[in-house]
């Protein structure tokens, strides 16, 4: 095979909207491998440079990263059985870089299932009901964005979010404060707005309100707040 040949991987073979799972142990991947996802996550394209030229492949996908709370996996809850040192934990999570996490819209910490929860049947929602709700939200997005040549909130550029779709200053005050304090990046600001618009679409609202903004920001920061 010639050295200038372009071989693209799974992210450019996935149909739009499909989920790419980076296994259940994302920190076990080399940092350079994970960071290679940054560019396609941002632009929706996988660009490969070779001496003979440059090739670009479509790469719009949803990325799911999962990790244990520590290398041994026993730090959740009281963590009494955990054998990891603080340095081991820092090194473990340090393999997922800040710039990559900045491109992850929802960051959650899932606690270990307790015996009480395990024995509780709970209420289940029919998959068809969930699918119908998502479809309705997608239709609202398409109706709002079709004149811009877009289909989903994930495709809306930041300049449009802060331009044609700009929300009232009072609605985004919490985001403005986070950006001013440096706890939220400019990229993160736009990503919270996109998520807030999606929450509004799921709630059959014409535009996000302050509660949607707070919920979207909370979903982004939930893993670091616990």
Secondary structure, DSSP 8 states (H G I E B T S, - for coil): --TT-----GGGTS-TT-EEE--S-GGGS-HHHHHTHHHHHHHSEEEEEETTEEEEEE---EEE----SSTTS--STT-TT----HHHHHHHHTTS-HHHHTT-S---------HHHHT-------HHHHHHHHHHHHHHHHHHHGGGT--SGGG--HHHHTTTT---TTTTHHHHHHHHHTSS-HHHHHHHHHHHHHHHHHTT-SS--HHHHHHHHHHHHHHHH-
